[in-house]
Amino acid sequence: MTKNESLFTEAQKYIPGGVNSPVRAFKQVGGTPVFMQSAEGAYLYDAEGRQYIDYINSWGPMILGHRHPKVVQALREQIGKGFSYGTPTELETEVAQLIIGMVPSVEMIRMVSSGTEACMSAIRLARGYTNRAKILKFEGHYHGHADSFLKKAGSGVATLKLDAPGGVPAAVTKDTIVAPFNDEAALRSIFAEQGETLAAIIVEPVAGNMGCVPPLPGYLETLRALCTQYGTVLIFDEVMTGFRLAPGGAQHYFNIMPDLSTFGKIIGGGMPVGAFGGKKEIMQRIAPSGDVYQAGTLSGNPLAMSAGYATLQVLAKDKTFYQRLNDKTASLAAGLREIIKRNGTQAIVNQSGSMISLHFCGSVTDFTSAKAGDNETFKKFFHGMLEAGIYLPPSAFETWFVCDALGDQDIEFTLKTAESLLSA
């Protein structure tokens, strides 16, 4: 028995499924989860001492790479001052100012402790602001594990094929309407019938929980126009895309202004964090300014704020950062597409900024087409890459994330390995 197998066996005695987040269990790809011990730059190191090129980067937040010196220094300085106070800190205001300065639609922001909490709070706020109950989400989009969002969700829900997740009463999701992503006709039909009852639309502007699935041209513009017409709050779930696609996130990248946005991952530099923000008129309805209650003991945790501030400062100050990162991802995508073409593989590569995914099927624009992928081929590809020392998301329904620490030699090795697997 390998050390990873031994660790997994032991973990299953005390932790459901042996993991603390379902997709880590390798259920879609089979085999034993890899237990990591350390990370540096673009690499992960497991309990057996093996090195892996990292294409999940803690599911997005390690955009600079692991243990970036400025983030490490910020955490060391804060640890010397304290871990948590339960009181306001100046640092919270500084992070808020930095985010507001980078994201065009955000006038006020509230810190929370996770992306799930941010999305859950944004929906409650939209309902309080509009005095409406219904919300609209999209098939395969994942906004955390709050009850309202688990209707036809992506990520681990799709990976584990949990079409009806347990513990979620039908009454809780009766006000959640689900639409196919990138289907403008379906969207217009829903608004024509129920637009005046919709409190909010919540959308991943680039879906990252059914693989990377960008919006079709004009689709986000249609969302914005319909929400404006019907008085519906448009919420961009930028937990993944925020500060990854551009300094101001997907809304900057696509030049679309939502009413509210949710954030996570990068704004904590890898520490647990979340936030929601938007128009001042809406945000002032949150307690204690208004009547929509939301609270969290560890919200604005100083360690998370320190790591996040250091990360965001690098992104704000380095004017070539996003071009460099997107060029690396484009190089990887172009190489994979050439390999696919050369070997006649039934596959497609989707890319948006530094988010990328490989689907073993034809065009992928929504959840239905994403589910058409050949999972047996994906499993073989995943394990072949893993054996070679390349760590991909262990699910075809998750996007890959590229970090700035990834070097040309890493991309070359990745493509060389992919070539050998797809030509076999």
Secondary structure, 3 states (H helix, E strand, C coil): CCHHHHHHHHHHHHCHHHCCCHHHHCCCCCCCCCCEEEEEECEEEECCCCEEEECCHHHCCCCCCECCHHHHHHHHHHHCCCCCCCCCCHHHHHHHHHHHHHCCCCCEEEEECCHHHHHHHHHHHHHHHHCCCEEEEECCCCCCCCHHHCCCCCCHHHHCCCCCCCCCCHHHHCCEEEECCCCHHHHHHHHHHHHHHEEEEEECCCECCCCCECCCCCHHHHHHHHHHHHCCEEEEECCCCCCCCCCCHHHHHHCCCCCEEEEEHHHHCCCCCEEEEECHHHHCCECCCCCECCCCCCCCCHHHHHHHHHHHHHHHHCCCHHHHHHHHHHHHHHHHHHHHHHHCCCCEEEEECCEEEEECCCCCCCHHHHCCCCHHHHHHHHHHHHHHCEECCCCCCCCEECCCCCCHHHHHHHHHHHHHHHCC
